[in-house]
């Protein structure tokens, strides 16, 4: 067995956190090796050490059998290590070719760019690695999946033999994921070694040869992809059995709770974002909104919650026209909202858990009782009950929310929003950034609310999440609902609809 990378006893600590705790990793040459784990398990930290972005507190690194000291990305690149980060590092205004050769430009006579030679080389690279890209296209004109190919080509152009891909499928359609996997397999055929960081079990099993699972900074084990299952991997990740499917209560009578008619709205650049969106949602129903991010989902949520004014259209909640209602009045009418950005719109981070749990109800009994001052005794009693009911892991109700983990912060939001007894829940990216255990918890609570008679609008970039939780699925593309489908519709058909390739009502 030829080893491409070996990391021995790698330890890395940050203030109050042991990110990597004596981690041992062996990656064979020419394999696709997954690093799998919950958020905060130490996957990206470990690879940032390999790429020279962090230096380990202790441990050794071997590349192609030789011990090396990696003091920065430049050293890693010289050693044949490339890394494609979750957030791309391209210059949008430059062309594909200019981005790929940036810092390594070929010149004529050491002065002028040899554009003809550069473009010819890039085309050869595209053919060799089966990564189809137009070298002359400006990056800002390219879809996300193609931009990712540019990042991979950029790493390969710098001589990468070991390629690290950090959460590479997080914003791709199913078709783009398929194209990426073809490219990764082509790299393997060329003898490249790929390290694939992910928390998506199904994708890891589909593309990888071996899988190393991390939990709380430690290696739990390394397994062959062909000899394991999603259930076993999830158990390794969180230390217990995890549910992936949730049974929903069958209900015959489902009155309409929300009716949306012909909504039109502009985005922050004053460009059309919603172009006549129409749908309805019933009690005892989860309506999933599927689509590639940036197709109007954010603006739709903002219009429904009163954070953005529509140009045209109506929003009817329980027979009441709430189109011009303020966000406060919509909450009073029975709308609860899990925002996509929990820090920006879900919590006031410097408020305590208690204060965040009563936000939106703080001016009403039993917390206010018509007085100017908050009744802290009632608020504390209420917060303690929610902390227990929703298993919020906090030292006390007075803990500052900033000091909680992401999963616990999300539980605070879910507890606040679900405990109001809403008619309608708008859940936008409710499990984004959460690990497997926290994701299971939030999904289970959403199904419980549906079974208790709530109407739920679920917006998610995770198609698996949409299909597993929804009763119906509406697909958004370029500001329109292009289809409403049964969640059992094939992933391929959903992918075509999300990419604008098929419009069926």
PEVENNOR-V316251 format. One record per backbone hydrogen bond with DSSP energy under -1.0 kcal/mol. CO is the residue of the C=O (numbers start at 1). NH is the residue of the N-H. Records with the same first field share a line. If there is no record, write none. Layout:
BEGIN
CO = NH  NH
END
This chain:
BEGIN
2 = 29
4 = 64
5 = 27
6 = 62
7 = 25
8 = 60
10 = 23
11 = 57  58
12 = 19  20
14 = 17
17 = 14
20 = 12
23 = 10
25 = 7
27 = 4  5
28 = 31
31 = 194
32 = 209  210
33 = 196
34 = 212
35 = 198
36 = 214
38 = 41
41 = 217
42 = 46
43 = 47
44 = 48
45 = 49
46 = 50
47 = 51
48 = 53  54
58 = 11
60 = 8
61 = 68
62 = 6
63 = 66
66 = 63
72 = 76
73 = 77
74 = 78
75 = 79
76 = 81
77 = 80
80 = 161  162
82 = 164
84 = 166
91 = 94
92 = 140
94 = 139
95 = 99
96 = 100
97 = 101
101 = 104
106 = 114
108 = 111  112
112 = 108
113 = 115
114 = 118
115 = 119
116 = 120
117 = 121
118 = 122
119 = 123
120 = 124
121 = 125
122 = 126
123 = 127
124 = 128
125 = 129
126 = 131
134 = 137
135 = 97
137 = 96
138 = 141
139 = 142
143 = 147
144 = 148
145 = 149
146 = 150
147 = 151
148 = 152
149 = 153
150 = 154
151 = 155
152 = 156
153 = 157
155 = 160
156 = 159
161 = 193
162 = 82
163 = 195
164 = 84
165 = 197
167 = 170
169 = 172
173 = 177
174 = 178
175 = 179
176 = 180
177 = 181
178 = 182
179 = 183
180 = 184
181 = 185
182 = 186
183 = 187
184 = 188
185 = 189
186 = 190
187 = 192
188 = 191
193 = 163
194 = 33
195 = 165
196 = 35
197 = 167
200 = 204
201 = 205
202 = 206
203 = 207
204 = 208
209 = 225
210 = 34
211 = 223
212 = 36
213 = 220  221
215 = 218
217 = 21
218 = 215
221 = 213
223 = 211
224 = 227
225 = 228
229 = 233
230 = 234
231 = 235
232 = 236
233 = 237
234 = 238
235 = 239
255 = 283
257 = 318
258 = 281
259 = 316
260 = 279
261 = 314
263 = 276  277
264 = 311  312
265 = 273  274
267 = 270
271 = 267
274 = 265
277 = 263
279 = 260
281 = 257  258
285 = 456
286 = 471  472
287 = 458
288 = 474
289 = 460
290 = 476
295 = 479
296 = 300
297 = 301
298 = 302
299 = 303
300 = 304
301 = 305
302 = 307  308
312 = 264
314 = 261
315 = 322
316 = 259
317 = 320
320 = 317
322 = 325
326 = 330
327 = 331
328 = 332
329 = 333
330 = 335
331 = 334
334 = 423  424
336 = 426
338 = 428
341 = 345
342 = 347
348 = 351
349 = 402
351 = 401
352 = 356
353 = 357
354 = 358
358 = 361
361 = 364
364 = 367
367 = 375
368 = 371
374 = 376
375 = 379
376 = 380
377 = 381
378 = 382
379 = 383
380 = 384
381 = 385
382 = 386
383 = 387
384 = 388
385 = 389
386 = 390
387 = 392
392 = 394
396 = 399
397 = 354
399 = 353
400 = 403
401 = 404
405 = 409
406 = 410
407 = 411
408 = 412
409 = 413
410 = 414
411 = 415
412 = 416
413 = 417
414 = 418
415 = 419
418 = 421
423 = 455
424 = 336
425 = 457
426 = 338
427 = 459
429 = 432
431 = 434
435 = 439
436 = 440
437 = 441
438 = 442
439 = 443
440 = 444
441 = 445
442 = 446
443 = 447
444 = 448
445 = 449
446 = 450
447 = 451
448 = 452
449 = 454
450 = 453
455 = 425
456 = 287
457 = 427
458 = 289
459 = 429
462 = 466
463 = 467
464 = 468
465 = 469
466 = 470
472 = 288
473 = 485
474 = 290
475 = 482
477 = 480
479 = 275
480 = 477
483 = 475
485 = 473
486 = 489
490 = 494
491 = 495
492 = 496
493 = 497
494 = 498
495 = 499
496 = 501
497 = 500
END
